[in-house]
């Protein structure tokens, strides 16, 4: 397998994996390609396939400069197969095979487990595109519209990454799984996506920014864990995917920050110093901070469910097998096998939330979730600094990890954002204080009006500090009428 940094653009599928010399896999991918394009046109971004969009395209996997920028119509975007450079004499870093040479082929005894990991990861990529397909109609600026489309095409490329691994290493089974990835559809009653958060609607741009802040951060955590894999092609694939995932989180976190900044500016200009005076704030045509908090509560809790059960034999088996490690496994100082180690897990026992030490191998989902929470706290802290700079007495916070859960230890409990256990009646009475309401959705819908003049922005969001690729503020990122 070629290890070069540059991408071969000859042929239908740009790649740095030597497809030109692999007739079987090239044919499989070229056969899959028309179905992918049909999927993109039907379930990808709605109404913009003929627009020229200022997108970045990977031309190298060199971290010092891997992309070029230019205008392209999205169906003509150069999706491809890109792996990070190989590490010479790489060894499996964890599990029962720790210290052995990394695998270049799938070990037979782990074939089913690895295929399942690839399919679950692959299923999330087209799902988010499907969830976001109607957002272009209400984009608050051409800058934001372009960022939406950049996220979309890169999620599409991440689908290609998983499909390549399935096609190359799993034969007929992999080809069947690749077709199934295009058959399932986010929110479909009969063939939904595999994970719950990827079947939720994304009706407005605040939801989009929350999704890319929280759910794409889960993607980062999962990719970091898979990047440790003893199956080297998966490790190299995920290492490159992480370079793109960082941009998706930036879009989300900076988007929410810009909404907060605009709300604070509008309140200051109107002489309003009480963020909880929702009627007064909404009369300004901006998004009130309590609604932002409710959206945090919703998207954070939905994302926590993606980590699965706190105690999981599947996670233990994947770690033992050397297929999926921990977040930044290489920085940890234990023996990387965990046979006798424990880890503290939050559990609901006899009606109380307690912390209990359980075998570390069984609690890997909990550990990865804890790493996610720690990573997420930084973004919320940056949002609070924006509020503090405007002198407002309000702080955003992550809810308790037991709040609004559908999977795991707290799925049958009613727990408020502060971590207090509630009765069912009390929960129902207080629900609208914790989570977005239908009225919130109606209000957001009134704000979702497109702004398509170069340099223009909707009144509920502040402009970014810097343009993409250092372009000026009035740059036409999307040429809708060409």
Buried (B, 14 or more C-beta within 10 A) or exposed (E): BBBEBEBBEEEEBBBBBBBEEBEEBBEBBEEBBEBBBEBBEEBBBBEBBEBBBBBBBBBBBEEEEBBEBEBBBBEEBBBBBBBBBBEEEBEBBBBEBBEEEBBEEBBEEBEEBBBBBBBBBBBBBBBBBBBBBBBBBBBBBBBBBBBBBBBBBBBBBBBBBBBBBBBBBBEEEBBEBBEBBBEBBBBEEEEBBBBEBBBBEBBBBBBBBBBBBBBBBBBBBBBBBBBBBBBBBBBBBBBBBBBBBEBBBBBBBBBBBBBBBBBBBBBEEEEBEEBEBBEBBBEBEBBBBBBBBBBBBBBBBBBBBBBBBBBBEBBBBBBBBBBBBBBEBEEEEEEBBBEEEBBBBBBBEEEEBEEBEBBBBBBBBBBBBBBBBEBBEEBBEBBBEBBEEBEBEBBBBBBBBBBBBEBBBBEEBBBBBEEEBBEEEEBEEBBEEBBBBEEBEEBBEEBBEBBEEBBBBBBBBBBBEEBBEEBEEEBBBBBBEE
